[in-house]
Amino acid sequence: MPYQESLPQAVRPGFAAWLAAQIGTCFFLLLLLAAGTALAQQPSPELHVEAVRGSGWDETAPPVTGWTPVTLPDSWAARWPGFDGVVWYRLTWDQPAQVAEMGLLLHYLNMAGAVSLNGSPISRDESLVEPLTRAWNSPRYWLLAPPLLQAGRNTLLVRVSGLSAYQAGLGPVSLGTPAAMQAEYGQERVLRRDLQMLGLAVSAAVSAFFAALWLLRRRETAYGWFALMSVLWLLFGYNQIATSPWPFASNHSWQALNTSLLLLFSVSYVVFALRFCERRMPRLEGFALLVAAAGVLDLWLAGAANLVTHRALWTLVGGLTIIAVNSASLVHAVRHRNSPMRSLAPFMALSAVTGAHDLLVFTQVIDSNIYYTTMSSYGLLLGMALTQAARFVQSLKRIENFNTELIEEVNAAKAELAATLAQQHALELAHARIGERVNLASDLHDGLGGMLVGSIATLERKPENLSAPELLAMLKRLRDDLRLIIDATGRHDGARAFGELLAPLRHRTSQLLDANGIDCRWQVSNLETLELPPSQSLDLLRFLQEALTNVLKHSAGRRVDVAVTRAETELQLSVRDDGCGFVVDGADKRAGAGLRSLRTRARRLGAELQLHSRPGETQLVLRMPLAPAA
């Protein structure tokens, strides 16, 4: 007895009412069609039905005695409780001589059988012993014409092999005009086979779709549970069209598997309904899983003799669980206006009704063997599809609104960014001005400051011996140093030969040091083709000038060696004196403006500065990498 799946979120109430009306209309039309077909039939001959129990599975002819009148549809479990085997049904009628042909419809037989008319076989299932052919949901139609059909008394003999636990017996048999019987057969075929197969195909497609959707969006756990639920329902619903219990050797094992699938489906249905409502109830979910596991274990451990009772019990548990989930979902949808279950409420109501009907059929309260839950799965799948479509439309609307909001936010961000960039540009200009001022101050300190220090030292040493030409020479040296600053930082943007700029500095500093009793010796090599940008040239010259000024001011030495050499990819400046020296460790903390200026220029040049000092020797070494163009 199949049951059906469930679905996701918000479909409008008007649409749900319309859909419910359409479903009702479809059922009404089916009833009218069935009634019209029945009215269109011509009166059929009266059938006399008798049954007799066979003596063994392999007998090929019915017993001569023991025939009992029965009414179709017939289930022999009440007449012969617990009987598993063969029962023969004999249907007789008187055929008028003027009728040339008739249509015969056998709605179903349970489980397998063979049919003969007037001693001539017309149908036989593949297996009449266990594992029995599962022909319980297969209608059969024959066109009866001479010589099979004969005027007067006709006898239709039906051999049924069945198991008492599964409603073994013979269904209704209809006899009438070929057109009427063929139309009725078409309806039975659609109801019992075609719609069942279509439902299973749709379940397979939907389970694959929602499984892929869950794999792409793992946080949507409801989709994953719905996919699992659909797969379990597909396997359970296959019972409607299966014609063999393969891979099992008996129908008892097949029914144990089928009931196990129903229990597992009911658990997944519970979890899906909770996840779809965005809720978790670990205790309820654990209890449902525990009950299902106990049921599956009990079904497979129960022997063949006890399986009938156990199967009935666990089928009721699974079916009632599904009805309870549907009912609880409907109550939740009514109580919570924003519940996603509101979109599934009509379809779950349909599932609850068909589930209750199929339970009554299973317990034989309703005398039928037609189950509707597999077909009601269409409604649930449709609801799931409509819910996804509604979510998709809502997502598109959110995307459209998001695009509008995004454009507005981008425009606001652009305006804010423009204001920020303008403010940053103003700050950069201010910083550039401050930097230029700092550089100019540093150049004045290292250049003019050093020349002034030297001039002051000369005046302090022998002020009375200086003549006017010597004072004039001092002033000219100061002027030349100022020109050096102007030449290096002025309008000239091209590279200058470093040797040309070094020569005046070498001449002035040598004179200044000599005038103060310090022997200055220079070593210059490989500078003939070296051209550097003005800013680098000025930093190098100021580095040398500040280093020599420090020698003049602090070393108290008598000799200084200056080396400016160029290797292939490096320019090295070295200043070494024989003065008193100083402690290098911690020099950064006590460093004056001169040492800080030297380090600043080294960083600006991207050069490495090395400082070594001890009594009698102090050496500064600057190593600056040269670009290939230099």
N, C-alpha and C positions, 0 to 999 in steps of 0.2 A: 504494500500500500504506500504509494509515494506521497511525499510531502514536499513543500516548496521553499525556495529561498526568500531573502529579504532585500531591502534597498536603502540608499541615501537621500539627501536633503532637499529642501523647500520647493514644492510645487504649489502654485496658487490654489486656494480652495475652490474657485470657480472652475478651474481646469479639472480638479479632482472630481467635482460633482459631474462635470460633463463626461469624464471618463467612466465614472460609475454608471451613468445613464447609458453610455454606449455599450458597456458590458451587459447591462440588463436587456437592452434592445437585441443584442446578439443572441442571448439565451432565449428570448421570446420568439425570435425568428426561427431558431432551431426547433423550438416546440411546435410552431406552426408548420414547419416543413415536415416534421415527423407525423403530425396529425394529418396533414394533407396526403402524405404518402399512404398512411393507413387507410384513409377514406377512398383513395384511388384504387386500392387492391380489390380484385374480384373475390368473391367468397371462395375460400379454399376448402379442399376436402377435409373431413374430420379425421384427425390422427388418433389412433389407439396405441398407447405406449405401455410397454411391459419391460420389466427388468428381472435379471436372474444373476446370482453370484456365481462366478466361475470357480473351478477347483484348483487352478494353477496358473502361473504366469505364462506358460508356454502353450496352453491349449488353443487350438485353431477353430473349434466349433463350440457353440453354446450347449449347455445341458438341455435335455429334452423336457425335463420337469422342473418345477420350482419357480415358474414365472409369476411375477407379482405386478399388478397394475401400479403405475407411478404417474406423477404429474411433472411436466417439465417447466422450469429448470429443476433438476434433481441433484441433490447431494446425498450420497449414500451413508454419510457418517452417522446420521440419526437412525437409519434403518439397520445398518450393520456397523455398530461402533467399533473403531479400531481396526477395521478390515483394510488391508493393503493387498491389492491384487487386481484381478480382472472382473469387470461387471459387463454383462451383455444387455444392450437395450434393443428392443424390437418395436419398430413403429410400422403400423399397417394402416392402409386406407383403401377405399374403393375408388378407382379412377373411371370417370365417364368415358365411354367409347369415342365420343365425338371430339375430345381434346387430344390434339396431336402431340404437344410438348408442354412441360411444366418446369418452373424454376424451383430449386430446393436450396434453402439457406440453413446451415448449421451455425448458430451464433458462436458456440465454443464447446469444447469438451476438455475435461481436466483429469489426467494430465496429457496422455497420449492415446491415440486410437487408430482404428481401421474401420472403414465404412464399405458396405456392399449393398447393392440394390437387386432384389430378386435373384440373389445368388451370384451376381457379378460384382467383383471388387471395383470400387470407384475412387478410393483414397486409402492411404496407409502412411502413418508417420514413420520416421526413420527408426526409432528405437521404442519398442513396446515393453521392454524390461529395464530395470535400473542399469545405468542412468537414463531415466525416461526422457523422451522428447518433451520439451516444455511448450505444448501447443495450447495452453489454457487461454491465451489472449488472441487467438488467430481465428477469425471467422472463415467459413468455407461456403462456396457457392458452386452448384452444379446445374447445368441445363439438362433436364431429363427428357429424352425423346426415344421413340422405338429404336432398337428392340429392348433398351433398358426399361422404359416405361411401357406398361402393358394395360390394356383395358381390363377392368375388374380389380381383383385384390392384388395390391403391391406391398412388398415387405422390404423395409429399410432396416438393416442390421448394423448396429454400431458397437464395436468392441472398445471399451474404455479401460486403460491401465492407469491406475491412480493410487494415491496415498491418502488415507482417511484424514490425516492432519491438515491437508491443504485443500479442503473442500472438493474432493474428488467427485466427479459425476458428469452429467450431460446437461448442456444449456438448452435454451429454446431452439426448436426446429420449426421453420416456416416453409409452407408449400403454397405456391401461387403462380400467377402468370410470370413468364421470364422477365418482362420489363419491371414489374413491381419488385420481384425478388432481387433483381440486379441493382435496382435503386436502393433497396434496403441494405444489400450487401455493401454498396459503396459507402453508405452512412456508417455501417459497422466498421468497415475497413478504416475510414478516416478517424473514427473515434478510438478504436482499439490499437491501431498500428501507426497510421500516418502522423497523427498529432503527437503521439508519444515519441516517435523518431524525430520529428521536428523540434519538440521540446528538448530532447537530449542534445541535438545538434546546436541549438541556440545556447544551451547551458555550457557546452564545450567552448563555443566562441566567446561567451561572456566571461567564463572563468579565465581563459587565456588573456582577454583584454584587461581584466582587473588585476590579474597577476602581473602583467607588464606594467600597469599603472602603479601598482604597489612597489615594484622593483625600482621604478623611477622616482617615487616619492615615498621613501620608507616610513616617514612620520605619519602617513595616512594608513594606520594599521587596520582601519575598518575595511579598506580595499583588499588587504591581504587575507583577512578572515573571510570576506565575501568570496574571494577566489577559491580558498580552501573549501568553503561551504558548497560552492558550485561544483567542484570536482567530486566531493563526496555524494552530492545529490545526483550527479551524472552516473556515478557507479551504482548508486542505489536504484535509480530509475531505469537502469538497463534491464532490471528484472521484468519490465513491462514488455520488452521485445525479445528477450533472450529465448532461444529455442533449444538450448542445451545447457546442462549444469557444468559444462567444462570450465575449469580444469578439475572439478571434483568428480568423484565416482558415484555420488548419490545426491539426491535433491535435499537431503537433510543437511549436508555440509553447505550446499548452496544457500539454504534458508538461514543457516547460522551466520554466514558471511553477510547476507542481505540485512539481517537484523542488526549485526554489528555496525554496518555502515549507517543505519538509521540512528543508532545511539551516538556515534561520532558526529554525525551531521547535527543532531540536536544540541550537542555541546558547542560546536562551532557556531551554531545559530544564536545561542545564548551570548557568546563572547562578541559576535558581530553586532548584535543589537546594542550591547553596552558600549562598544567602541564607536558605533555610529552616533550614539547620544553623547559621545565624548566623556564616558564615565568608565570607572574601573571598580569592580567589586571582587577583590581577590578571594574572599571566603566563598562567595557564591560560585565563582568560576572554578575554584579548586574542588568544591563539593560536586559540581556537575561533572567535572573530569573524573573524579573518583568513582561516581556512580556509573559513568559510561565504561570506565576500565573494568569495574566489577561485573557489569553486564556482559562485556565482551568475553571476559575470562570464564564466566559462568556458562555462556552459550557454547564455548568450545570444549569445556570440561564435562558438560552434561552428556550423557549417553543418548543414543537414538531413541530409547524408550521414553526418556524424560524431556527430550528436546521440544516436543510439542507444547508442553506446559510452560517451559522456560521461555520459548520463543514468544508465546502469546503474552506473557508477563512483560518482557522487555520491549516488545512492540508497543504495548500500551504505555509504558514509561516514556519511550521516545516520542510517540505521537502526542501524549498529553503535555510533554515538555514543549513541543513545538507550538501547540495551541496556547499554552501558558505564556510563552514568549510573545506570540501575536497579541494576546489579550493585554499583557502588561505594556506592550508598545503602544497599543491603542489608547490605554489609559494615560500613559505618559504624554502622548500627542495631544490629548484633550486638555490635560492640566497645564501644559507648558506651551504657551503661544509661539515661542521662538524655537521649539524643539525641532530638530531636523527630521524627526519621525513623522511630522505632519504630512510631509510629502509622500510617505509610504503607507499612511494609514489606510487608504482605500484598498491597496493591494494586500496589506496584511489582513484586513478584514476578509477579503476573498480567500486568502490562504487559510485563515481560521475556519471558515465555513467548509471549504473542501476537505480540510484535515479532519474535521468532525465527521463529515459524511463518510470518508474513507475508513475511519475507525469503526463506525457503525457497520460498514460493509465487512470489515475484517472480522468483527465479532458476530457477524451474521444476524445482526438486528435488522439490517436492510438486506433483502434477498436480491443480491446482485453480485457481479464480480467486476464491475467497471469502477476504476479509481480515477479521480479527477485532479489530484494534487499535482501530478506531472504536468497536466495542461494548465493548471492555475499558475505554474511557474512563469508562463508568458506575462501575466500581469505583474509579477514581482520583477522580472527582468526589464519589462517596459518601464516600471517605476524607477528602477535603478538608472536606466538610460535617460529618462526624463530628468531625473535629479542631476545627473552629470551634465546634461545639456543646460539646465538652469544655472548650475555653478559656472559653466563655461561662459554663459551670457553675462552673468554677474561679474566674472573676471574681466571680460572684455570691457564692460562699463567702467570697472575700476581702472583698467589700463587707460581708457580714454580720459577719464578724469585725472588720472595720474599724469598723463602727458600734458594736460592743460596746467595743472599745478606745477609740474616740473619746469615748463616754459616760464611761468611767472617767477618761480624760485631762481631759475638760472638768470633771468633778467635782473632780479634783485641782487643776486650774487655778483653779477658782472658790474653793476653800479658800485657795490661795496668794494669789489676788487679794484675798480678804477680809482676810487677814493684812497684806498690803501696804497696802491702803486704811486699815486701822486704824493702821498705823505712820505712814502719810502724814498721816492726820488728826491724830495726836498731834504730828507735826512742824509741821503748819500751825498748831495751837494754840500751840505754843511760839514759832513765828515771829510769830504775831499778838501774843502777849504782849510779845515783844521789840520788835516794831514800835510797839506802844502806848507802851512805855517810852521808845523813841527819840523818838516824837512828843511825849510829855510832857516829856522832857528838852529837846527843841527849843523847845517852847512856853515852858517855864520860862526857857530861855536868852534867847529873843527878847522875852518879856514881863517877867517879874520881873527877869531879868538886866539888861534895858535900864533898867528903873525904878531898880534898885539902882545901876547905873552913874551914872545921872543924879543920884540922891540923894547918892552918894558924892562926885561932882564938885561938887555944891552945898556939901556939908559941907567939902570941902577948900578951896573958894574963900573962904568966909566962915563958918567954924564959930562964931566968937564972936558973930556978929550974928543967928544963928538963935534965934528965940523958941520957946517950947513950942508955941504954935499952929501954927507953921510945921513943926516936927518932926511934930506930929500930922497935918498935911496930907500930909506925905510918906508916913507910915504908911498913911493912908487911901487914897492913890493905889496903894500896893502892894496893899492889900486889894482895891481895885476891879479891879486887873489880875488878881488871883487869881480874883475872881468872873467875870471875862470868860472865863477858861479853863473854869471850872465850867459857866457858861451855854452855852458853845459845844460842850462835849464831854460834857455831862451827859445827863439823861434826856429832854430835849426833842429830838424827832426831826423836827419840822416845819420848814419854811422860815422864816427870820427876815428882816425888813427890814434890808438892809445899812446903810442910812443910820442907823437907830437904834443899831446896834452901833458905827458909825464915830464918832458924836458924842462919847461919853466918851473914846475914844482920842485924838481930835483935841484935846479940851480938856486932857487930861493932858500929852500930848507938847508942846503949845504952851506950857503953863506951865513945863514942865521946860526946854525950849529957851530960852525967854525968861529963865528964872532963870540960865542959863549964858551970856547975852549973844548968843544967836543969834535973829535975827528969823525967825520961821516964818510963812509965808503959805500959806493954803489956798485951793484952787479946787475946789468940789464941784458937780457938775451932773447932772441926770437920774437921781438915785438914789431918788426918792420911791417909785417902784413896784417897785424891784428887790428881789426876794427870792431868797435863796440858801440852800442847805443849811448847817447849822451848821459842818460840817467845812470847806467852802469859805470861809465867812465868817471863821472863825478863821485859816485860812491867809493870807487877804488882809490881815487886821488885823496878824498877826504879821509879814507881809512889810513892811508900812509901818512897824511898830514897829522891826524890825531895821534897816531902811534909815535911819530917823531916828536910831537909836542909833549906827550907824556914823558918821553925820554928827557927832554929838556927840563920839564918841570919837576919830575920826581926821581929820576934814576941816580942823579949825582955821579954819573959815569963820565968817562973820558973818550969812549969810542962807541960808535954804533955802525953796524953793518946792515945794509938794505939790499935785498935781492928781489928782483922782479923777473921771473923766468916763465917761459911758456913751453909746456910740453905739447903733445899732440892734441889732447882733449882737456887740458887743464891749465889754468893760470895760477901760479903760486907767488904770493907776496910774503916776504919774511923780513922781520925787523928784530935784530938782536943787539943788545947793549951789554956793557960790563959794569952796570950800576949795582946798587945795593940790593935790588930785588925786593920781593914781598911774598907773603904767604898766599898761595893760590887757593887752598881750601878755605871756603867761606868767603871768597872774594866777591861773589855775587851779592852777598848781603851788605858788604861795606863799599861796594863799587860806587865810584863817583860818576859824574856826567860823561867823562871821557871813555871809561870802560863800557858803560851802558851804550854809548854811541857806537863803539866798535862792534859790539854784539848785535845791535840793531841793524847796522849796515851789512854784517855778515848774513843775517837772516834774509834781508831784502835781496841780497845777491844770490841767495841759494847756495852759499858757500859754507865750508867747514872751517871753524876757527879753533885753533889750538893755542894754549897759553902754558908756558913753562917758565918757572922763576925760581931762582935760588940766589944766595949772596954771590955776586960776581958775574951773574949771567941771567938775563931775562930775554925770552924769545916769544914773539908773536908770529904765527904762521896762518895764512889764509889760503885755502885751496878752493878755487872756484871752477866748476866744470864749464867748458866752452861748448856752445852749439856748433854744429858742423859749418854753418855759414860763417862763423867767426874765424 
